[in-house]
């Protein structure tokens, strides 16, 4: 007998572990939106440095990293107020993460939050496919962006599947009128 058919306490522990994984990744993803200039500089240094010279093997990737870093650095120097948009992006990740306190406390009653998050993960794909070309984002990078939705939905689908039996037992019959 597996834990999905078994003890509700075991199922809830498993569900909460997966929700914590999703929540930590969501918050970390949001926090990385604050120091973009530093992060892209470190990425360029890593890609071009002696320890991992990507330039020799993947010159297009290195050129993209350098272009992104230059764009962020020049924008921050000349128009720092534009970085406010990524501050709001980070804030949105943190606020969405806060919404997961409900499912962590009572995943069955708050299953709608988990379903909503799974839909949001799916929405990453059309966003990347539509907006990526409009913004000049290379196809390979759009696939990296889409992977956030693909990998993000995995723990949520595991949680939703694990919660099915508990959700069925939680539903109360609706009295006939």
C-alpha beads as a LAMMPS data file, in Angstrom:
LAMMPS data file: protein, C-alpha beads

177 atoms
176 bonds

1 atom types
1 bond types

-500.0 500.0 xlo xhi
-500.0 500.0 ylo yhi
-500.0 500.0 zlo zhi

Masses

1 110.0

Atoms # bond

1 1 1 0.000 0.000 0.000
2 1 1 1.463 3.385 -0.942
3 1 1 1.038 6.571 1.055
4 1 1 -1.608 7.931 -1.339
5 1 1 -3.975 5.141 -0.285
6 1 1 -2.784 5.145 3.295
7 1 1 -2.663 7.257 6.367
8 1 1 -3.847 10.863 5.822
9 1 1 -1.089 12.120 8.148
10 1 1 1.561 10.523 5.924
11 1 1 -0.072 12.005 2.824
12 1 1 -0.193 15.467 4.403
13 1 1 3.482 15.256 5.411
14 1 1 4.418 14.365 1.827
15 1 1 2.202 17.142 0.456
16 1 1 3.723 19.713 2.795
17 1 1 7.256 18.667 1.830
18 1 1 6.450 19.206 -1.865
19 1 1 4.734 22.514 -1.093
20 1 1 7.777 23.672 0.869
21 1 1 10.011 22.778 -2.077
22 1 1 7.794 24.782 -4.429
23 1 1 7.616 27.698 -1.988
24 1 1 11.386 27.857 -1.414
25 1 1 12.063 27.766 -5.178
26 1 1 9.429 30.453 -5.781
27 1 1 10.892 32.750 -3.131
28 1 1 14.475 32.184 -4.317
29 1 1 13.385 32.892 -7.878
30 1 1 11.829 36.138 -6.717
31 1 1 14.812 37.195 -4.647
32 1 1 17.110 36.787 -7.652
33 1 1 15.172 39.540 -9.447
34 1 1 16.635 42.205 -7.121
35 1 1 20.415 41.990 -7.831
36 1 1 20.268 41.474 -11.616
37 1 1 23.299 43.586 -12.434
38 1 1 25.504 41.750 -9.953
39 1 1 24.158 38.358 -11.031
40 1 1 24.725 39.005 -14.723
41 1 1 28.245 40.316 -14.047
42 1 1 29.021 37.124 -12.121
43 1 1 27.537 35.057 -14.947
44 1 1 29.725 36.817 -17.524
45 1 1 32.777 36.391 -15.300
46 1 1 31.971 32.688 -14.915
47 1 1 31.362 32.182 -18.644
48 1 1 34.531 33.967 -19.734
49 1 1 36.840 33.114 -16.853
50 1 1 39.695 30.626 -16.939
51 1 1 37.837 28.057 -14.814
52 1 1 34.945 27.628 -17.270
53 1 1 35.660 29.235 -20.612
54 1 1 32.290 29.013 -22.384
55 1 1 33.571 31.455 -24.964
56 1 1 35.541 28.694 -26.722
57 1 1 32.650 26.216 -26.806
58 1 1 29.503 28.351 -26.817
59 1 1 30.400 31.811 -28.091
60 1 1 26.747 32.684 -28.788
61 1 1 25.778 31.999 -25.180
62 1 1 28.658 34.080 -23.876
63 1 1 27.761 36.915 -26.245
64 1 1 24.164 36.799 -24.996
65 1 1 25.288 36.919 -21.346
66 1 1 27.517 39.898 -22.116
67 1 1 24.731 41.681 -24.023
68 1 1 22.257 41.175 -21.180
69 1 1 24.748 42.376 -18.581
70 1 1 25.659 45.433 -20.649
71 1 1 21.988 46.254 -21.144
72 1 1 21.209 45.978 -17.448
73 1 1 24.315 47.919 -16.378
74 1 1 23.745 50.752 -18.865
75 1 1 20.047 50.929 -18.040
76 1 1 20.771 51.025 -14.312
77 1 1 23.309 53.803 -14.862
78 1 1 21.149 55.942 -17.139
79 1 1 17.595 54.964 -16.152
80 1 1 17.677 53.316 -12.712
81 1 1 13.925 53.744 -12.278
82 1 1 13.356 50.964 -14.852
83 1 1 14.767 48.451 -12.359
84 1 1 11.688 49.203 -10.286
85 1 1 9.841 46.833 -12.649
86 1 1 12.015 43.908 -11.587
87 1 1 11.597 44.982 -7.954
88 1 1 7.865 44.491 -8.469
89 1 1 8.534 41.138 -10.143
90 1 1 10.456 40.037 -7.059
91 1 1 7.712 41.371 -4.799
92 1 1 5.085 39.435 -6.773
93 1 1 7.014 36.195 -6.254
94 1 1 7.180 36.856 -2.521
95 1 1 3.472 37.690 -2.306
96 1 1 2.541 34.588 -4.286
97 1 1 4.743 32.636 -1.904
98 1 1 2.826 34.105 1.042
99 1 1 -0.383 32.736 -0.488
100 1 1 1.025 29.249 0.092
101 1 1 0.731 29.571 3.866
102 1 1 -2.902 28.530 3.436
103 1 1 -2.103 25.277 1.606
104 1 1 0.728 24.534 4.025
105 1 1 -1.695 24.829 6.923
106 1 1 -4.641 23.049 5.295
107 1 1 -3.905 21.785 1.786
108 1 1 -7.352 20.295 1.214
109 1 1 -9.315 23.449 2.044
110 1 1 -6.836 25.582 0.104
111 1 1 -6.444 23.287 -2.894
112 1 1 -7.630 26.116 -5.123
113 1 1 -4.321 27.931 -4.480
114 1 1 -2.405 24.870 -5.668
115 1 1 -4.610 24.549 -8.778
116 1 1 -4.207 28.258 -9.491
117 1 1 -0.411 27.962 -9.198
118 1 1 -0.422 24.987 -11.587
119 1 1 -2.357 27.086 -14.112
120 1 1 0.110 29.942 -13.630
121 1 1 2.990 27.548 -14.330
122 1 1 1.269 26.553 -17.560
123 1 1 0.784 30.210 -18.499
124 1 1 4.555 30.724 -18.451
125 1 1 4.810 28.850 -21.752
126 1 1 2.581 31.066 -23.935
127 1 1 4.042 34.159 -22.269
128 1 1 7.557 33.117 -23.257
129 1 1 6.484 32.097 -26.755
130 1 1 4.560 35.325 -27.397
131 1 1 6.571 37.974 -25.569
132 1 1 10.022 36.445 -26.053
133 1 1 10.211 37.149 -29.799
134 1 1 8.711 40.609 -29.297
135 1 1 11.547 41.446 -26.887
136 1 1 14.323 39.837 -28.956
137 1 1 14.902 36.950 -26.539
138 1 1 16.751 34.034 -28.209
139 1 1 14.762 30.824 -28.609
140 1 1 17.121 28.851 -26.353
141 1 1 16.610 31.379 -23.558
142 1 1 12.823 31.176 -24.001
143 1 1 13.094 27.437 -23.395
144 1 1 14.982 28.172 -20.171
145 1 1 12.193 30.550 -19.155
146 1 1 9.538 27.963 -20.031
147 1 1 11.359 25.378 -17.931
148 1 1 10.422 27.370 -14.823
149 1 1 6.780 26.600 -15.541
150 1 1 7.466 22.989 -16.515
151 1 1 9.600 22.214 -13.465
152 1 1 7.393 24.324 -11.203
153 1 1 4.256 22.405 -12.079
154 1 1 5.793 19.007 -11.234
155 1 1 5.611 19.318 -7.416
156 1 1 2.164 20.882 -7.730
157 1 1 0.855 17.968 -9.809
158 1 1 2.331 15.511 -7.307
159 1 1 0.544 17.408 -4.527
160 1 1 -2.765 17.506 -6.406
161 1 1 -2.610 13.783 -7.098
162 1 1 -1.788 12.996 -3.475
163 1 1 -4.651 15.173 -2.253
164 1 1 -7.354 13.529 -4.414
165 1 1 -8.414 10.888 -1.852
166 1 1 -8.332 13.421 0.984
167 1 1 -10.323 15.919 -1.046
168 1 1 -12.983 13.283 -1.817
169 1 1 -13.319 12.397 1.855
170 1 1 -13.416 16.103 2.802
171 1 1 -16.369 16.962 0.568
172 1 1 -19.645 17.043 2.358
173 1 1 -22.820 16.036 0.564
174 1 1 -24.863 19.009 -0.536
175 1 1 -28.427 18.766 0.780
176 1 1 -31.119 18.644 -1.890
177 1 1 -33.453 21.603 -2.111

Bonds

1 1 1 2
2 1 2 3
3 1 3 4
4 1 4 5
5 1 5 6
6 1 6 7
7 1 7 8
8 1 8 9
9 1 9 10
10 1 10 11
11 1 11 12
12 1 12 13
13 1 13 14
14 1 14 15
15 1 15 16
16 1 16 17
17 1 17 18
18 1 18 19
19 1 19 20
20 1 20 21
21 1 21 22
22 1 22 23
23 1 23 24
24 1 24 25
25 1 25 26
26 1 26 27
27 1 27 28
28 1 28 29
29 1 29 30
30 1 30 31
31 1 31 32
32 1 32 33
33 1 33 34
34 1 34 35
35 1 35 36
36 1 36 37
37 1 37 38
38 1 38 39
39 1 39 40
40 1 40 41
41 1 41 42
42 1 42 43
43 1 43 44
44 1 44 45
45 1 45 46
46 1 46 47
47 1 47 48
48 1 48 49
49 1 49 50
50 1 50 51
51 1 51 52
52 1 52 53
53 1 53 54
54 1 54 55
55 1 55 56
56 1 56 57
57 1 57 58
58 1 58 59
59 1 59 60
60 1 60 61
61 1 61 62
62 1 62 63
63 1 63 64
64 1 64 65
65 1 65 66
66 1 66 67
67 1 67 68
68 1 68 69
69 1 69 70
70 1 70 71
71 1 71 72
72 1 72 73
73 1 73 74
74 1 74 75
75 1 75 76
76 1 76 77
77 1 77 78
78 1 78 79
79 1 79 80
80 1 80 81
81 1 81 82
82 1 82 83
83 1 83 84
84 1 84 85
85 1 85 86
86 1 86 87
87 1 87 88
88 1 88 89
89 1 89 90
90 1 90 91
91 1 91 92
92 1 92 93
93 1 93 94
94 1 94 95
95 1 95 96
96 1 96 97
97 1 97 98
98 1 98 99
99 1 99 100
100 1 100 101
101 1 101 102
102 1 102 103
103 1 103 104
104 1 104 105
105 1 105 106
106 1 106 107
107 1 107 108
108 1 108 109
109 1 109 110
110 1 110 111
111 1 111 112
112 1 112 113
113 1 113 114
114 1 114 115
115 1 115 116
116 1 116 117
117 1 117 118
118 1 118 119
119 1 119 120
120 1 120 121
121 1 121 122
122 1 122 123
123 1 123 124
124 1 124 125
125 1 125 126
126 1 126 127
127 1 127 128
128 1 128 129
129 1 129 130
130 1 130 131
131 1 131 132
132 1 132 133
133 1 133 134
134 1 134 135
135 1 135 136
136 1 136 137
137 1 137 138
138 1 138 139
139 1 139 140
140 1 140 141
141 1 141 142
142 1 142 143
143 1 143 144
144 1 144 145
145 1 145 146
146 1 146 147
147 1 147 148
148 1 148 149
149 1 149 150
150 1 150 151
151 1 151 152
152 1 152 153
153 1 153 154
154 1 154 155
155 1 155 156
156 1 156 157
157 1 157 158
158 1 158 159
159 1 159 160
160 1 160 161
161 1 161 162
162 1 162 163
163 1 163 164
164 1 164 165
165 1 165 166
166 1 166 167
167 1 167 168
168 1 168 169
169 1 169 170
170 1 170 171
171 1 171 172
172 1 172 173
173 1 173 174
174 1 174 175
175 1 175 176
176 1 176 177
